């Protein structure tokens, strides 16, 4: 069972990023830069394929990686992820233990201030609780991914109109098509956070874009799910603007989505 990392990076060098991320599996790396190019290298029996494109957008680069994937299990990644030794075998073992899983979500350690989840048990993920997981936690059977036809939205995420949420939309669509997603309490890496390309604080844009996202994610239930989100995070996210104002910003985003 071959594990392959699908990484989206910006303005990187192949050898430097492979060393920094501690890649020890096959990898397809999409480098967003100002040129077109292709490089390939082999280390310890693993092949790293490095594609450079002048296009921008996290969704676009992840989709380019999917098109060029060849592994049995595809693991989405970013340039600020550093993998644990043996991560490939850890991922493969979880899929061997759960032959029913089309996708498994893993722990990636991030700063407390940005953490949205911590997996402590193995369980099924449903549409109503899939919004907390980032793409760097996703490991998916390539066969299931390709047969699903699911791709990352070009409207959401770094470099797109709306600041984040492409991972939640991807996961929700994958689940809604009948594919099975589970969690595993296994840590495969950590995030060494760089400056965010989209997050500038819990401000009007953050809540407006979140409102757009919730309309796409939950349809008629968007307002209920938005209230649930705000109440759960009011002490952290709403402490400056206040719960009412944050709610108004989210509703404005929902109206803009108009679906």
N, C-alpha and C positions, 0 to 999 in steps of 0.2 A: 504494500500500500504506500504509494509515493505521495509525500506531502510537499506542496509547492506554495511558497509565499508569493502573494501578489501585492507588490508595494507601490504606493504612489509617493513620489518625492519631487523636490524642486531644486534645480541648479546643483546637482550632485555629481560626484565622480564615482564610477562603478566600484573600484577597490575600496575607496574611503567609506562609502555607505555600507558596503558588505561587512567591513571590519566593525564599523560603529554599531550596526544592528546585530552583529554576531550571528550572521546567517549560517546555518548548518543544515540546509535542505536546498532543494532546487528553488529557484526564484525567477519571477518575471518582474522587472523593475521598470516602471514608467516614469521617466524623468521629464518634468515640465520645465522647459528652458527656452532658449531662443534659436534652436537649430533642430534639424532632423539628423538622426544618426542611429546606429546599432552597434553594440559591442557584445561579446560573449566570452565568458571565461569559465574554467572548471576548477573547483577546489574540493579536495577530499571526495571525489566522485560525484559532486553536485554541480549542476550547470546553472550559472547565473546569466540570464538574458536581459540586456539593458537597452531599452528603447528611449530615444530622446525625441520629444515633440514640442513645437512652439505653442501648442494649444494650452488653455488654462481651464481649471475646474476639476474638483476632486471626483465628481461623478463621471466625467468624461475619461479621466485617467484610469479609474477603476474598471470602466467598461472596456477600455483598450487592453487592460491586463487580462480580463476574462477571455477576450477574443484570442489571446496568445497563450492561454494556459494549456498545460498538457498533463498536469498531475492528477492523481486520483482524488486527493483532498486539496482544496484551495483555501489558503489562509490570507485574509485581507490585512494589509499593514500600511503604516506610515513611516516616514523617515525618523521620527522620534521614538520608535519602539526598539527596545533592546531585549533580545530573546534569552530565555534561560537555557543553560546547557541541556541537551536532550529533548528540546521542545517538540521536535518532529516525531519522536517515538511516543511522547506523552499524548500527542494528538491522535496518532494512529491507534494507540492502545484504546482510547476512549471509543473510537469508531468500531474497533474489534469487539469491545464489550457491549456496544449498543448497535447491533446491525439494523435496527429499525430507524435509526437517525439519519435524516438527510442533511441536517446541519447541527453542529454542537457549538455552544457558546462557552468561552473560557474566560478566566480572570486575567486581566492585564492590570498591573498595579499602577495607579496614577495618584496625583496629589489629592489629599483629602478635600480641598476646596473645589475640585472638579469632578470628584467621584460621583457617579450616578447609580452604581450597582456594586454588589459584592456577592458572588455566587458561593453559597455554603452547602448546597445539596444538588443532587441530580433530579431534575424534574422537567416536565413538558412546558414549553413556552407557548402562550396563547396570544391572540391578537390584542387583547386588552392590557397586557403587561409587557409588550415587546418594545415600548418606546424608550426604555432606559439603557439599552445596550448599544455600544458603539461598534462600528464595523471592524475595529481591530480585535474584537472578541470573536468574530465569525470564522468558523472553519466549516466548509461545505463540500459535500461530494460533488465533484465536477459533473458527473453524469446527471445528477438531480438538478444542478444549477442550469445546465444547458437545456435540459428538457423543459424546465419551468419557463424559460424565456424571460425571466426577471432580470432587469438591469437597473443601474443606479440612475436616479433622477438627475437631470441637468439643471433643474430649477433650484435645488437645495444643496447646501454645503459650500465649503471654501471655493471662492471664485465664481459663485453663482449668485442669482438675484436675492435669494433668501439664504440666511446665514448658516443654517444647519438643519439636519433632519433627513438627509438622504439615506442614512443607515436604517432609521426607523421605517421609512417608506419601503425600502428594499425588503426588510424582514417581514413587515406586515403583508406585503403582496405575496411573498414566498409562502407564508403560512396560509393565506387565504386561498391559494391554489392547491391546498391539501398536503403540502410537504411537512414533514415532522421535524420540529426543532426542539432540542433539549439543552439543558445546562450541565456543566461539569465543574465541580469545585477544584479545579486544577489551574494553577498559575503558570502561564507559558512565557510571560515577559513583563516588562515594566516600561512605563513611559518616562522619557527624559524630556520634559516639556520644553518646547521652544515657544517663541512669541506666537500667539494665535493669529491666524490670518482673517478671523471673522469675529472673535469675541472681544468686545470693547466694554463689557460691563452689563449689569442688569438694567438696561435702559429701554427707551421706547422701541428701538429697532429690535432688541432681543425679544420683547414680548409681542410686538407686532408680527415678527416672523414666526414666532411660536404659535400664534393664532392661525396664521396661514397653514402651517404644518398640521395643526390639530384638525382643521377642516378637511384636509386631504386624508388624514389618518382615520378619523372617526365619523366623518359625515354629520348626520343629525345629532350625534352624541357629543359633538365637539365642545359645546358649552359646558356640559356636565363634566367631561374629562378635563377641561381647562380649569374648572373650579377645583376639582380634585387635585390637580397639579399645583395650583396656587396655594391651597390650604396646606399641602404637604411641605411646601418650600417657602412659606411666607416669611419665616424668621430670617432666612438667608437671602432670598431673592427680592423680597418686597419691603425690606426694612427701610430703604431710602425713599422710594416713590409711594409706598403704601399699597395695601391690597386692592383697594378700589381702583386706583389709577392703573395698576398693572392689569387688572381685569378689563378695563376699558381699552387699553392698548391691544390686548389679545382679541377682544371682540371686533375691533377695527380690522385686524388682520383676517379674521374669519369672514367678515363682510367682503373684503377684497378678493378672497378666494372664490366666493360666490358659487360654491358647488353643493 
